[in-house]
């Protein structure tokens, strides 16, 4: 059972920046597809950004050019840099790991990101 621990959330003004990090336990981090999801009150959880085992990235249209996902296989971490934040980015952000061999999926506990206008 993998454990994912997120950090870096907080309150920021519109236009500001935050950096989220997710540390993953276990020894096969390099085999995981890693994603950051978010869920705002009353809305469905959505995939914000993902990064494959070969470092290919994908983003939801609303964050393209503002957010950047990266991974460090040696440190077993995935990060999400959030720039030019907008009030509509306010949500709980979750880290997700999918084992590409078994397709098992693991979730972190979530961190709150609040952007004030």
Phi and psi in degrees as a GROMACS rama.xvg file:
@    title "Ramachandran Plot"
@    xaxis  label "Phi"
@    yaxis  label "Psi"
@TYPE xy
-78.3043  150.871  UNK-2
-120.207  134.227  UNK-3
-118.653  129.197  UNK-4
-125.001  115.836  UNK-5
-92.8755  156.609  UNK-6
-153.207  162.297  UNK-7
106.776  -1.81824  UNK-8
-70.7142  175.754  UNK-9
161.587  -167.98  UNK-10
-107.138  131.309  UNK-11
-144.046  151.856  UNK-12
-78.2056  157.139  UNK-13
-55.0321  133.845  UNK-14
93.1162  -10.2573  UNK-15
-81.8895  -175.786  UNK-16
-132.689  152.456  UNK-17
-142.482  159.011  UNK-18
-129.136  120.719  UNK-19
-98.3795  143.132  UNK-20
-129.984  151.449  UNK-21
-137.583  119.107  UNK-22
-99.7247  133.917  UNK-23
-115.275  132.188  UNK-24
-80.8043  172.806  UNK-25
93.9507  174.886  UNK-26
-116.36  3.8368  UNK-27
-121.006  37.8109  UNK-28
-54.5242  -37.0561  UNK-29
-63.9631  -15.0689  UNK-30
-94.2724  3.80284  UNK-31
-98.9418  136.97  UNK-32
-78.5427  129.373  UNK-33
-112.993  137.93  UNK-34
-138.8  152.843  UNK-35
-112.788  126.035  UNK-36
-113.961  163.573  UNK-37
-142.561  153.549  UNK-38
-139.639  116.836  UNK-39
-92.4639  157.822  UNK-40
-55.4169  129.196  UNK-41
77.449  4.64953  UNK-42
-120.677  161.209  UNK-43
-75.3196  153.592  UNK-44
-68.3428  136.23  UNK-45
-128.873  148.417  UNK-46
-76.223  121.457  UNK-47
-90.6652  -46.4325  UNK-48
-155.861  147.496  UNK-49
-139.91  156.822  UNK-50
-141.527  130.587  UNK-51
-83.9596  177.078  UNK-52
-65.6413  -18.8178  UNK-53
-106.181  20.7869  UNK-54
68.8927  19.8697  UNK-55
-79.1091  139.124  UNK-56
-116.961  155.253  UNK-57
-144.25  149.525  UNK-58
-138.459  148.681  UNK-59
-69.6732  147.248  UNK-60
-55.1339  -36.1477  UNK-61
-67.7653  -14.147  UNK-62
-116.315  -2.57735  UNK-63
-59.1726  133.379  UNK-64
85.7742  -9.55116  UNK-65
-116.352  -35.0041  UNK-66
-108.377  151.473  UNK-67
-141.683  127.063  UNK-68
-102.634  143.774  UNK-69
-148.665  160.804  UNK-70
-135.107  151.397  UNK-71
-127.013  101.666  UNK-72
-66.4405  -31.0098  UNK-73
-67.4271  -38.9768  UNK-74
-92.365  -5.4191  UNK-75
55.9058  49.3497  UNK-76
-132.228  152.943  UNK-77
-128.169  139.698  UNK-78
-124.802  155.111  UNK-79
-132.551  113.601  UNK-80
-89.5055  123.065  UNK-81
-112.008  113.235  UNK-82
-115.803  159.173  UNK-83
48.9227  50.3988  UNK-84
-65.0974  146.737  UNK-85
-122.302  156.103  UNK-86
-54.9664  -32.6068  UNK-87
-71.7452  -6.29867  UNK-88
-83.0935  -6.96695  UNK-89
-60.8153  124.392  UNK-90
-178.304  171.104  UNK-91
-89.29  127.567  UNK-92
-103.032  131.943  UNK-93
-118.784  139.633  UNK-94
-91.9967  139.41  UNK-95
-134.024  140.014  UNK-96
-126.036  130.583  UNK-97
-119.969  119.29  UNK-98
-71.433  114.764  UNK-99
-74.1338  -6.3047  UNK-100
-90.6724  -42.9019  UNK-101
-107.258  -13.2555  UNK-102
65.3396  16.3013  UNK-103
-70.4046  144.494  UNK-104
-122.069  139.638  UNK-105
-131.09  148.262  UNK-106
-125.94  147.524  UNK-107
-84.4191  179.877  UNK-108
-85.0111  -14.0186  UNK-109
94.3186  147.291  UNK-110
-130.427  144.029  UNK-111
-86.0996  131.355  UNK-112
-119.255  121.941  UNK-113
-123.927  125.573  UNK-114
-114.775  119.22  UNK-115
-93.5067  148.603  UNK-116
